[in-house]
Amino acid sequence: MAEVQQQHESVYCSLAHSLHTFSMHLNWTSMESKGPFQWREGPKLNLSSTMLIIGHVAQGRQDNDGTLWSMATTLATHPKTMVAETNFVIYRALPNSKKRTIVGQAAGHGLINLHLCDKTRYPDPSVLPGYVHSFGFTKNFIIIPMSSWLFDPCRYLTGIDARDPQPFLKANYHWTASEKSKLFIFRKSNGEHVKTINVDPMLVTHQVNAYEDGNQIVMDMLTYKDSKLLDTYSYISQLLNMAKYSGKLERFIINTTDWTVEARQPLTQRNLVNAEYPSINPRYSTKNYTYAYMLEGTLLPGNTRISKINVQDPAGNAMTWSPAERSHIPWEAIFVPYPNSTAEDDGVLLVGGFNAKKSKGTVTILNAKSMTQIGEVTAPELTPVGMHSKFFSWSFPKEPPKPTKEPFFSSSAQRIQMYFSTLIVYLSFYILMG
């Protein structure tokens, strides 16, 4: 995930975030790495030698004023007693600030007595933390959906991981259908942990949108009945065999008076096969909305498409766009609204991807209202499709930042990336400005 922060009137920096708490500082014009971004940490965010980050969301969220929000799952061990405890930690960085400060945290699980570790499994799953991929975000609340894919520290902390290396997630997380999933609700104003709500077991990947409506929180996200998407279907052998999996686009309605889930219902009756990466018009984030865009048939040549789903339609009817060539594999769609637009779907979709037959990267531009293709840019070589990207525009007539005197093109890969990025920017501006 990328963010752009303005340090002063004419200097910008780009930040790339990952599944950890560190961020990379990128050159604004060349996207060349300048090394780790040096955050000035607020109280309690510096990790001690006995505290580990075992989970961090790759997709932070941003308020209208530019405040960045994110969260991590921490595991603190006490060597003398061999007891461990976990916390969900919410932190933020104010606009034009390099300081990250903890806003709230919740010890949503019991203490873990490491003396009870039986080889690689802990005997009491009720005290173990679950996997978190993303979080819901409204004007006043943050909602963390903890899945029933539980982290078991025994293998990791007893050194078995070092002696017998295995993929981290598959080795240390276990699907536990006997344990409920949980929604942890925090108040943004003061970090108060308001409530933890138990729900039926699920795995949550990505958020669609969340907003407040009177005394209700409406939260839409992509859910799965188990963890196979991440511990089975994401492996190369499964991808090469074009494995199929199904998920649900679900709406949770939370009553903020008694903090209960009033309803949990699918937003579409359609069978969503290999569907991921939902997106919306960013102007409707934290607001009542109508349209969600998704990638369906992910990595299924000939069946991959971008869908526009009406979430207000009980049938969940969708308009779709599919590439003309079977070898063209589209990826995540980024919604870019037209300047001064009034309709929610008045804009374009920038769809990254690649053409496997030609071994070239692509960006396709779609009309977000009609789902018809407007244009396409092809890179001179195969390029990474990227994930959770964002679109940033310059405000006209203000000139874009001037390039620095650093050597931008230290490799052929950087020259190709810069050439490709320039084509995308100019074509996008041409379409958006008419």
TAQUI-V257621 format. One record per pair of residues at least 12 apart in sequence whose ideal C-beta (glycine too) atoms are under 10 Angstrom apart, sorted by the first residue. I is the first residue (numbers start at 1). GAP is how many residues later the second one is. D is the distance in whole Angstrom. If there is no record, write none. Layout:
BEGIN
i->(I	I)
gap->(GAP	GAP)
d->(D	D)
END
This chain:
BEGIN
i->(1	1	1	1	1	1	1	1	1	1	1	1	1	1	1	2	2	2	2	2	2	2	2	2	2	2	2	2	2	3	3	3	3	3	3	3	3	3	3	3	4	4	4	4	4	5	5	5	5	5	5	5	5	5	6	6	6	6	6	7	7	7	8	9	10	10	10	10	10	11	11	11	12	12	12	12	12	12	12	13	13	13	13	13	13	13	14	14	14	14	14	14	14	14	14	15	15	15	15	15	16	16	16	16	17	17	17	17	17	17	17	17	17	18	18	18	19	19	19	19	19	19	19	20	20	20	20	20	21	21	21	21	21	21	21	21	21	21	21	21	22	22	22	22	22	22	23	23	23	23	23	23	23	23	23	24	24	25	25	27	27	27	27	28	28	28	28	28	29	29	29	29	29	29	29	29	29	30	30	30	30	30	30	30	30	30	30	30	30	31	31	31	31	31	32	32	32	32	32	32	32	32	32	32	34	37	38	39	39	39	39	39	39	40	40	40	40	40	40	41	41	41	41	41	41	42	42	42	42	42	42	42	42	42	43	43	44	44	44	44	44	45	45	45	45	45	45	45	47	47	47	48	48	49	49	50	50	50	50	50	50	51	51	51	51	51	51	51	52	52	52	52	52	52	52	52	52	52	53	53	53	53	53	54	54	54	54	54	54	54	54	54	54	54	54	54	55	55	55	55	55	55	55	55	55	55	55	55	55	55	55	55	56	56	56	56	56	56	56	57	57	57	57	57	57	57	57	57	57	57	58	58	58	58	58	59	59	59	59	59	59	59	59	60	60	60	60	60	60	60	61	61	61	61	61	61	61	61	61	61	61	62	62	62	62	62	62	62	63	63	63	63	63	63	63	63	64	64	64	64	65	65	66	66	66	66	66	67	67	67	67	67	67	68	68	68	68	68	68	68	69	69	69	69	69	69	69	69	69	70	70	70	70	70	70	70	70	71	71	71	71	71	71	71	71	71	71	71	71	71	71	71	72	72	72	72	72	72	72	72	73	73	73	73	73	73	73	73	73	73	73	73	73	74	74	74	74	74	74	74	75	75	75	75	75	75	75	76	77	77	77	77	78	78	79	81	81	81	81	82	82	82	82	82	82	82	83	83	83	83	83	84	84	84	84	84	84	84	84	84	84	85	85	85	85	85	85	85	86	86	86	86	86	86	86	86	86	86	86	86	86	87	87	87	87	87	87	87	88	88	88	88	88	88	88	88	88	88	88	88	88	88	88	88	88	89	89	89	89	89	89	90	90	90	90	90	90	90	90	90	90	90	90	90	90	91	91	91	91	92	92	92	92	101	102	103	103	103	103	103	103	103	103	104	104	104	104	104	104	104	104	104	104	104	105	105	105	105	106	106	106	106	106	106	106	106	106	106	107	107	108	108	108	108	108	108	108	108	108	109	109	109	109	109	109	109	109	109	110	110	110	110	111	112	112	112	112	112	112	112	112	112	113	114	114	114	114	116	117	117	117	117	117	117	117	118	119	119	119	119	120	120	120	120	120	120	120	120	120	120	120	120	121	121	121	121	122	122	122	122	122	122	122	123	125	125	125	125	125	125	125	126	126	126	126	126	127	128	128	128	128	128	128	128	128	128	128	129	129	129	129	129	129	129	129	130	130	130	130	130	130	130	130	130	130	130	130	130	130	130	130	130	130	130	130	131	131	131	131	131	131	131	131	131	131	131	131	131	131	131	131	131	132	132	132	132	132	132	132	132	132	133	133	133	133	133	133	133	133	133	133	133	134	134	134	134	134	134	134	135	135	135	135	135	135	135	135	136	136	136	136	136	136	136	136	136	136	136	136	136	136	136	136	137	137	137	137	137	137	137	137	138	138	138	138	138	138	138	138	138	138	138	138	138	139	139	139	139	139	139	139	140	140	140	140	140	140	140	140	141	141	141	141	141	141	141	141	141	141	141	141	141	142	142	142	142	142	142	142	142	143	143	143	143	143	143	143	143	143	143	143	143	143	143	144	144	144	144	144	144	144	144	145	145	145	145	145	145	145	145	145	145	145	145	145	145	145	146	146	146	146	146	146	146	146	146	146	147	147	147	147	147	147	147	147	147	147	147	147	147	147	147	147	148	148	148	148	148	148	148	148	148	148	148	148	148	148	148	148	148	149	149	149	149	149	149	149	149	149	149	149	149	149	149	149	149	149	150	150	150	150	150	150	150	151	151	151	151	151	152	152	152	152	152	153	154	155	155	155	156	156	156	157	160	167	167	167	169	169	169	169	170	170	170	170	170	170	171	173	173	173	174	174	175	175	175	175	175	175	175	175	176	176	177	177	177	177	177	178	179	179	180	180	180	180	180	180	181	181	181	181	181	181	181	181	181	182	182	182	182	183	183	183	183	183	183	183	183	183	183	183	183	184	184	185	185	185	185	185	185	194	194	195	195	195	195	195	196	197	197	197	197	197	198	199	199	199	199	200	200	200	200	201	201	201	201	201	202	202	202	202	202	202	202	202	202	202	203	203	203	203	203	203	203	203	203	203	203	204	204	204	204	204	204	205	205	205	205	205	205	205	205	205	205	206	206	206	206	206	206	206	206	206	206	206	207	207	207	207	207	207	207	208	208	208	208	208	208	208	208	208	208	208	208	208	208	208	208	209	209	209	209	209	209	209	209	209	209	209	209	209	209	210	210	210	210	210	210	211	211	211	211	211	211	212	212	212	212	212	213	213	213	213	214	214	214	215	215	215	215	215	215	216	216	216	216	216	216	216	217	217	217	217	217	217	217	217	218	218	218	218	218	218	218	218	219	219	219	219	219	219	219	220	220	220	220	220	220	220	220	220	220	221	221	221	221	221	221	221	222	222	222	222	222	222	222	222	222	222	222	222	223	223	223	223	223	223	223	224	224	224	224	225	225	225	225	226	228	228	229	229	229	229	229	229	232	233	233	233	233	238	239	239	240	242	242	242	242	242	242	242	243	243	243	244	244	244	244	244	244	245	245	245	245	245	245	246	246	246	246	246	247	247	247	247	247	247	247	248	248	248	248	248	248	248	248	249	249	249	249	249	249	249	249	249	249	249	249	250	250	250	250	250	250	251	251	251	251	251	251	252	252	253	265	266	266	267	267	267	267	267	267	267	267	268	268	268	268	268	268	268	268	268	268	268	268	269	269	269	269	269	270	270	270	270	270	270	270	271	272	272	272	272	272	272	272	273	273	273	273	273	274	274	274	274	274	274	274	274	275	275	275	275	275	275	275	275	276	276	276	276	276	276	276	277	277	277	277	277	277	277	277	277	277	277	277	278	278	278	278	278	278	278	278	278	279	279	279	279	279	279	279	279	279	279	279	279	280	280	280	280	280	280	281	281	281	281	281	281	281	281	281	281	281	282	282	282	282	282	282	282	283	283	283	283	283	284	284	284	287	288	288	288	289	289	289	290	290	290	290	290	290	290	290	291	291	291	291	291	291	291	291	291	291	291	291	291	292	292	292	292	292	292	292	292	293	293	293	293	293	293	293	293	293	293	293	293	293	293	293	293	293	294	294	294	294	294	294	294	294	295	295	295	295	295	295	295	295	296	296	296	296	297	297	297	297	298	298	298	298	299	299	300	301	301	301	301	301	301	301	301	302	302	302	302	302	302	303	303	304	304	304	304	304	304	304	304	305	305	305	305	305	305	305	306	306	306	306	306	306	306	306	306	306	306	306	306	306	306	306	306	307	307	307	307	307	307	308	308	308	308	308	308	308	308	308	308	310	318	319	319	319	319	319	319	320	321	321	321	321	321	321	321	321	321	321	322	322	323	323	323	323	323	323	323	324	324	325	325	325	325	325	326	326	327	327	327	327	327	327	328	328	328	328	328	328	328	328	328	328	329	329	329	329	329	329	329	330	330	330	330	330	330	330	330	330	330	331	331	331	331	331	331	331	331	331	331	331	331	331	332	332	332	332	332	332	332	332	332	332	333	333	333	333	333	333	333	333	333	334	334	334	334	334	334	334	334	334	334	334	334	335	335	335	335	335	335	335	336	336	336	336	336	336	336	336	336	336	336	336	337	337	337	338	338	338	338	338	338	339	339	339	339	339	339	341	341	341	343	343	344	344	345	345	345	345	345	346	346	346	347	347	347	347	347	347	348	348	348	348	348	348	348	348	348	348	348	348	349	349	349	349	349	349	349	349	350	350	350	350	350	350	350	350	350	350	350	351	351	351	351	351	351	351	352	352	352	352	352	352	352	352	352	353	353	353	353	354	354	354	354	354	354	355	355	355	355	356	358	358	358	358	359	359	359	360	360	360	360	360	360	360	361	361	361	361	361	361	361	361	361	361	361	361	361	362	362	362	362	362	362	362	362	363	363	363	363	363	363	363	363	363	363	363	363	363	363	364	364	364	365	365	365	365	365	365	365	367	374	374	375	375	375	375	376	377	377	377	377	377	377	377	377	378	378	379	379	379	379	379	379	379	380	380	380	380	380	381	381	381	381	381	381	382	383	383	383	383	383	384	391	391	391	391	392	393	393	393	393	393	394	394	396	396	400)
gap->(14	15	16	17	22	56	57	58	59	60	69	386	387	388	389	12	13	14	15	21	22	24	29	384	386	387	388	389	390	12	13	14	20	57	59	63	65	90	387	389	22	24	62	386	388	23	32	61	63	88	90	91	92	93	22	60	89	90	395	21	89	91	88	389	388	389	390	391	392	17	390	393	15	16	17	380	382	388	389	12	13	14	15	21	24	85	12	13	14	15	17	20	23	376	378	22	24	45	53	78	15	17	21	42	20	39	40	41	42	43	51	53	371	38	39	40	34	36	37	38	39	53	114	33	35	36	38	52	18	20	24	26	32	35	49	51	53	68	70	79	14	15	16	17	31	34	13	14	15	16	37	45	47	70	77	12	13	12	13	376	377	379	381	364	372	373	375	376	371	372	373	374	375	377	379	389	392	373	374	376	377	378	379	380	384	385	387	388	391	377	383	386	387	390	372	374	375	376	377	378	379	382	385	386	372	61	60	52	54	58	59	60	61	53	57	58	59	60	61	50	57	58	59	60	61	49	50	51	55	57	58	59	60	61	58	59	45	47	57	58	61	27	44	46	54	55	56	57	25	27	29	28	29	28	30	25	26	27	28	29	34	23	24	25	26	33	34	36	21	22	23	24	25	32	34	101	104	105	19	20	21	22	36	18	19	20	21	32	75	77	97	99	102	114	118	119	16	17	18	19	20	31	33	74	75	76	77	78	91	96	114	118	14	15	16	17	18	33	76	12	13	14	15	16	75	76	77	78	87	150	12	75	76	329	330	74	75	76	78	147	148	328	329	31	32	33	74	75	77	328	31	73	74	75	76	77	81	146	149	224	225	30	31	33	75	220	223	328	29	31	32	74	76	125	222	223	75	219	221	222	29	30	27	28	29	30	31	25	26	27	28	30	121	23	24	25	26	27	29	32	21	22	23	24	34	66	68	73	119	19	20	21	22	23	30	65	72	17	18	19	20	21	32	33	34	61	63	64	71	73	113	115	15	16	17	18	19	30	33	60	13	14	15	16	35	36	56	57	58	59	71	73	78	12	13	14	15	31	33	55	12	37	54	76	78	81	82	31	35	37	76	80	33	36	35	30	32	33	34	30	31	32	33	34	35	75	28	29	30	31	32	25	27	28	29	30	38	43	69	70	73	22	24	25	26	27	42	44	20	21	22	23	24	25	26	41	42	43	44	65	67	15	18	19	20	21	22	42	16	17	18	19	20	21	41	44	47	54	56	58	94	96	98	105	108	13	14	15	16	17	102	12	13	14	15	16	45	52	54	94	96	97	98	101	103	12	13	14	100	12	50	96	99	90	89	39	83	84	85	86	87	88	89	38	80	82	83	84	85	86	87	88	89	90	79	81	86	88	38	78	79	80	85	86	87	88	89	90	22	86	19	21	22	36	38	74	76	85	88	17	18	19	20	21	37	41	42	73	14	16	17	18	16	12	15	16	17	39	40	41	42	45	14	39	40	43	44	38	35	36	37	38	40	41	43	36	35	36	39	41	32	34	35	36	38	40	41	44	46	51	52	54	31	33	34	53	28	29	30	31	32	33	52	31	23	25	27	49	51	53	54	24	50	52	53	54	23	20	22	23	24	25	26	45	46	48	51	17	18	21	22	23	24	44	53	14	15	16	17	18	19	20	21	43	45	46	49	50	51	52	71	72	73	74	97	14	15	16	17	18	19	20	38	42	44	50	72	73	74	96	99	100	12	13	14	15	17	19	50	52	72	12	14	16	70	71	72	73	74	88	89	97	70	71	72	73	87	88	254	48	49	51	69	72	75	84	86	47	49	68	71	72	73	74	75	81	82	83	84	85	116	118	150	51	70	72	73	74	82	148	149	50	71	72	73	74	75	79	80	81	116	147	148	149	49	71	72	73	146	147	148	46	47	48	49	72	77	116	146	44	45	46	47	48	53	69	71	76	78	113	115	145	42	43	44	45	46	49	52	68	40	41	42	43	51	52	54	64	67	74	76	78	109	111	38	39	40	41	42	49	52	60	36	37	38	39	52	54	57	58	59	60	62	74	76	78	107	33	34	35	36	37	38	50	53	56	58	26	28	29	32	34	35	54	55	56	57	58	76	77	79	80	83	26	27	28	29	30	31	32	33	34	51	52	53	54	55	77	78	79	20	24	25	26	27	30	32	52	53	54	55	75	77	78	80	81	82	22	23	24	25	26	29	77	17	18	21	22	23	19	20	21	22	24	19	18	13	16	17	12	15	16	15	12	64	67	68	58	61	62	65	57	60	61	62	64	65	60	54	57	58	53	57	26	28	50	51	52	53	55	56	25	51	23	24	48	49	50	23	19	22	17	18	19	20	21	22	16	17	18	19	20	21	22	23	42	14	15	16	17	12	13	14	15	16	21	34	36	69	71	76	78	12	13	12	32	34	69	71	74	62	65	59	61	63	64	65	63	55	57	62	63	64	63	24	53	62	65	23	25	61	64	22	23	24	25	26	19	21	22	23	24	25	45	46	48	62	19	20	21	22	23	24	25	26	27	28	44	17	18	19	20	43	46	16	17	18	19	24	25	42	71	72	73	15	16	17	41	70	71	72	73	88	126	182	12	13	14	15	71	73	78	12	13	14	41	42	43	59	70	71	72	81	84	85	86	101	103	12	42	69	70	71	72	75	76	77	78	79	80	83	102	41	42	44	75	76	77	73	74	75	76	77	78	42	44	74	75	76	40	43	74	75	41	42	43	39	40	41	42	43	47	37	38	39	40	41	46	47	35	36	37	38	39	42	44	45	33	34	35	36	45	70	71	93	31	32	33	34	35	42	45	29	30	31	32	47	58	60	69	72	91	27	28	29	30	31	46	57	25	26	27	28	45	50	53	54	55	56	70	72	24	25	26	27	29	41	43	21	22	23	24	20	21	22	23	19	15	17	14	16	17	18	45	47	13	12	41	65	66	61	59	60	59	32	55	57	58	59	60	61	31	56	57	29	30	53	54	56	59	27	28	29	30	31	53	25	26	27	28	29	24	25	26	27	28	29	47	16	17	18	19	20	23	24	27	17	18	19	21	23	26	29	43	45	60	62	67	13	14	15	16	17	18	12	13	14	15	16	60	12	13	12	49	48	50	25	42	43	44	45	46	47	49	24	26	39	41	42	43	45	46	47	48	49	50	44	45	46	47	48	26	37	39	45	46	47	48	25	22	24	25	35	37	44	46	23	24	25	27	30	21	22	23	24	25	26	29	30	19	20	21	22	23	30	32	34	18	19	20	22	23	55	56	16	17	18	19	21	29	54	55	56	57	110	111	14	15	16	17	29	31	33	54	55	12	13	14	15	16	27	53	54	55	56	70	109	12	13	31	55	64	65	12	54	55	56	60	62	63	64	65	66	87	52	53	54	55	65	108	109	52	54	58	61	64	51	53	60	57	23	24	56	22	23	55	19	20	21	22	23	53	54	55	17	18	19	20	21	27	28	44	52	53	54	77	78	15	16	17	18	19	24	26	43	13	14	15	16	25	26	28	39	40	41	42	52	56	58	73	75	78	12	13	14	15	24	26	38	39	12	34	35	36	37	38	56	58	13	22	24	26	23	25	32	33	31	32	33	34	30	32	29	22	24	25	26	27	28	55	56	20	21	23	24	25	26	19	23	18	19	22	24	25	26	27	49	13	15	16	17	18	25	66	12	13	14	15	16	17	24	25	26	27	43	45	47	58	60	62	65	12	13	14	15	26	64	12	13	25	37	41	58	60	61	62	63	35	53	26	49	50	51	52	53	51	12	28	30	43	45	46	49	50	51	52	49	51	28	30	32	39	41	50	53	49	52	30	31	32	33	37	30	31	27	28	29	30	31	32	25	26	27	28	29	30	32	34	36	48	23	24	25	26	27	33	56	19	21	22	23	24	32	33	34	36	55	20	21	22	23	30	31	32	33	53	54	55	56	58	17	18	19	20	21	53	54	55	56	57	15	16	17	18	19	20	31	33	35	14	15	16	17	18	29	52	54	55	56	57	94	12	13	14	15	31	33	56	12	13	14	29	32	54	55	56	57	92	95	96	31	54	95	30	31	93	94	95	96	54	56	57	93	94	95	27	28	91	25	26	24	25	22	23	24	25	26	21	22	23	19	20	21	22	84	85	16	17	18	19	20	21	26	27	43	80	83	84	15	16	17	18	19	22	24	25	13	14	15	16	27	39	41	74	77	78	81	12	13	14	15	22	25	34	12	25	31	32	33	34	35	37	72	23	30	32	33	24	25	28	29	30	31	21	23	24	27	26	20	21	23	24	20	22	23	18	19	20	21	22	23	60	16	17	18	19	20	21	22	23	24	25	55	56	59	14	15	16	17	20	21	23	58	12	13	14	15	16	20	22	23	57	58	60	61	64	65	12	13	14	12	59	62	63	65	66	67	64	53	57	52	53	55	56	51	43	45	46	47	48	49	50	51	42	45	37	38	40	41	42	44	45	35	36	39	40	43	31	32	35	36	38	39	34	30	33	34	37	38	33	33	34	37	41	33	32	35	36	39	40	31	35	33	37	25)
d->(9	7	5	8	10	9	5	5	6	10	9	8	4	8	7	6	7	5	7	10	10	8	9	9	8	6	6	10	8	5	8	7	8	7	7	9	6	9	7	9	10	7	10	8	5	10	9	8	8	8	8	7	9	9	10	8	8	6	10	10	7	9	8	10	9	9	10	6	8	8	7	10	10	5	9	9	10	9	6	6	7	8	6	8	8	10	4	7	6	9	7	9	10	10	9	6	10	10	9	10	9	8	9	10	9	9	9	6	8	6	9	7	9	8	10	6	9	8	5	8	5	10	9	6	9	5	9	8	8	9	8	8	6	6	8	6	10	9	8	8	6	8	10	8	10	9	7	4	9	7	10	10	10	10	9	6	6	4	8	9	7	7	7	10	9	6	9	9	8	6	8	5	7	9	7	8	9	7	8	7	9	4	8	9	7	10	8	6	9	9	8	7	8	7	10	7	9	6	9	7	10	6	9	9	9	8	7	10	7	9	6	7	5	10	8	5	5	8	10	9	9	7	6	8	9	8	9	9	10	6	6	3	6	9	7	7	8	9	9	5	8	9	8	6	9	6	7	6	10	8	9	8	10	10	10	9	6	5	7	7	9	6	7	5	8	10	10	9	9	7	5	8	8	9	10	9	8	9	5	7	6	8	9	8	5	7	5	7	7	10	6	8	8	9	8	10	9	7	4	9	9	9	9	8	9	7	6	9	10	7	10	10	7	8	4	7	9	9	9	10	6	6	8	9	6	7	6	6	9	10	9	8	8	8	6	8	5	8	10	8	8	10	5	9	9	9	10	9	9	10	10	9	7	9	4	10	8	9	10	8	9	10	10	9	9	9	9	9	9	10	9	9	9	8	10	9	9	10	9	9	8	6	9	8	4	7	9	6	7	6	6	9	9	9	6	4	8	8	9	8	7	8	5	8	8	8	7	7	8	9	8	6	8	8	8	8	10	6	6	5	7	10	9	9	9	7	9	6	7	6	9	9	9	8	5	9	8	10	10	9	6	7	6	8	10	10	6	9	9	6	9	9	8	7	5	8	6	8	10	9	8	8	8	8	6	9	8	10	9	7	8	7	9	9	10	9	8	9	9	9	7	4	5	9	9	9	5	7	6	7	9	10	7	4	8	6	10	9	6	10	7	6	8	8	5	7	9	10	10	7	8	5	9	9	8	9	8	4	10	8	9	10	5	7	5	8	9	9	9	6	5	8	6	9	8	7	9	10	6	8	10	6	8	8	10	6	9	8	5	9	10	7	5	5	7	9	9	6	8	9	6	10	8	6	9	6	9	9	9	10	10	8	9	10	8	9	8	9	7	9	8	4	10	8	10	5	8	8	10	7	3	6	6	10	10	9	8	7	8	6	9	7	10	10	4	10	10	7	10	9	10	7	9	9	7	7	6	8	6	8	5	6	5	9	9	9	10	9	8	7	3	9	7	8	6	7	9	10	9	6	9	9	9	7	7	6	7	8	9	8	4	8	8	6	9	7	7	8	8	8	7	6	4	9	8	6	9	9	10	8	9	9	6	6	8	7	9	10	5	7	5	10	10	9	9	6	8	8	5	7	5	9	9	9	6	9	9	10	4	6	6	8	10	9	9	8	8	7	10	7	5	10	9	10	10	10	9	4	5	6	6	5	7	9	10	8	8	10	7	7	9	10	9	10	10	10	7	5	9	4	8	7	8	6	10	10	7	9	10	7	8	10	6	7	6	7	10	10	10	9	8	8	8	10	8	6	5	7	9	10	9	9	7	7	5	5	7	9	10	10	9	9	9	7	9	10	9	8	9	9	6	10	9	4	10	8	9	5	9	7	8	9	10	9	7	9	6	9	9	8	7	8	9	5	6	5	10	6	9	8	10	9	5	9	8	10	8	6	10	5	9	10	7	6	7	7	9	9	9	6	7	6	6	10	8	8	7	6	9	9	8	10	8	7	5	8	6	9	10	9	6	7	5	8	10	10	9	9	7	7	6	9	8	8	8	7	4	8	7	10	9	10	7	8	6	8	10	8	8	9	4	10	9	8	7	8	8	10	9	6	4	8	6	9	10	10	9	9	9	10	10	5	9	8	6	5	6	9	9	9	9	7	10	9	7	5	6	8	5	7	5	9	10	9	4	7	7	10	8	8	9	5	7	5	8	10	9	9	9	6	10	10	8	4	10	7	8	9	7	6	8	5	7	10	10	9	6	6	8	9	6	7	6	9	8	9	10	6	6	8	8	5	10	10	9	10	8	9	6	6	9	9	8	5	9	9	8	10	7	8	7	8	9	8	8	10	5	4	8	10	7	8	9	10	5	9	7	10	8	9	7	9	4	6	7	7	10	10	7	5	7	5	5	8	8	9	5	7	6	7	8	7	4	8	6	10	10	8	7	7	9	7	5	8	7	8	10	7	9	7	8	7	9	9	9	4	9	9	9	7	6	7	6	9	10	8	6	7	10	9	10	8	10	10	8	8	10	9	5	7	7	9	10	10	9	8	9	9	7	4	8	6	5	9	7	7	10	9	5	7	5	8	10	9	8	5	8	7	7	8	8	7	9	9	7	5	10	10	7	6	6	9	9	10	9	8	7	5	8	8	10	10	4	6	7	7	9	9	8	4	8	7	9	5	10	9	9	8	9	10	8	10	5	10	7	6	7	8	9	6	7	8	10	9	9	9	7	10	9	8	5	5	6	8	10	8	8	9	9	9	10	10	7	10	9	10	10	6	5	5	9	10	6	7	6	7	9	7	9	8	7	4	8	6	10	10	10	7	8	6	8	9	8	10	10	9	7	5	8	7	10	10	7	7	5	8	6	8	9	9	7	7	9	8	6	8	8	10	8	5	7	6	8	10	8	7	7	9	6	10	8	6	5	8	5	9	9	9	7	8	5	8	10	8	8	8	10	9	6	10	6	10	7	9	9	8	5	9	10	10	10	9	6	10	9	10	7	6	8	10	9	8	9	9	6	6	9	10	7	9	9	7	6	9	10	9	6	6	6	8	8	10	5	9	9	6	8	10	10	10	5	8	8	10	7	9	6	4	5	9	6	8	7	7	8	7	8	7	10	6	7	6	7	10	7	7	5	8	5	8	5	8	8	9	10	7	8	7	9	5	9	9	9	6	9	10	9	6	9	8	8	9	7	2	8	7	10	8	6	6	9	9	9	8	8	5	8	7	10	8	7	10	9	9	9	10	7	6	9	8	8	8	7	5	4	7	6	8	8	5	7	5	8	7	10	8	10	7	6	8	6	10	10	8	9	7	5	10	8	10	7	4	7	10	8	8	5	7	5	8	10	9	10	9	9	10	7	5	8	9	10	7	6	6	5	8	10	6	7	9	6	8	10	9	5	9	6	9	9	5	7	8	6	8	9	7	9	7	10	8	9	9	6	8	8	9	9	9	6	9	10	9	10	7	9	6	9	6	6	5	9	10	6	8	6	7	6	7	9	10	9	9	10	6	5	8	9	9	8	5	8	6	10	9	10	6	7	6	8	10	10	10	9	5	9	6	9	6	9	9	7	9	7	5	8	7	8	10	9	8	8	10	7	7	6	7	8	10	10	8	7	9	10	9	10	10	9	9	8	10	7	9	9	10	9	5	7	9	7	7	10	9	9	9	5	9	10	8	9	7	7	9	8	6	6	9	9	9	5	6	4	8	8	9	10	9	7	5	8	9	6	9	9	5	7	6	10	9	7	10	7	7	5	8	10	9	8	7	8	9	7	9	9	7	9	9	5	10	9	10	10	9	8	4	10	6	9	8	8	8	6	9	9	5	7	7	10	10	9	8	9	9	7	9	9	8	10	7	9	7	9	10	9	8	9	6	5	4	7	10	6	8	5	8	8	9	10	7	8	9	10	5	6	8	6	9	8	10	5	8	4	9	8	10	6	9	9	7	5	5	8	10	9	10	10	10	4	7	8	9	10	9	8	7	9	8	7	6	7	7	10	4	7	5	9	10	9	7	9	9	7	4	8	8	10	9	9	6	7	5	10	6	8	6	8	10	6	8	5	8	6	9	8	10	5	10	8	7	9	7	8	10	9	9	10	9	6	9	8	8	10	9	7	7	9	10	10	10	10	7	9	9	9	5	5	9	9	10	7	6	10	9	5	8	10	8	10	5	6	6	6	9	7	9	9	8	6	7	8	7	4	8	5	8	10	9	6	8	6	8	10	8	6	7	9	7	10	7	4	8	6	9	9	10	8	10	8	9	5	5	9	7	9	9	10	6	10	10	9	6	7	9	6	10	7	10	9	9	8	10	10	9	10	7	5	5	5	7	6	6	8	10	9	7	4	9	7	6	3	8	7	9	9	10	6	6	7	5	7	10	9	9	10	9	7	5	8	8	9	10	10	8	10	8	5	8	8	5	8	10	8	9	7	7	10	6	10	9	9	6	6	9	9	7	9	7	10	5	6	10	9	6	9	9	9	7	9	8	4	9	8	9	9	6	7	8	10	9	9	5	10	10	9	9	9	7	7	6	10	9	9	10	7	10	10	9	8	7	8	10	9	8	9	8	9)
END
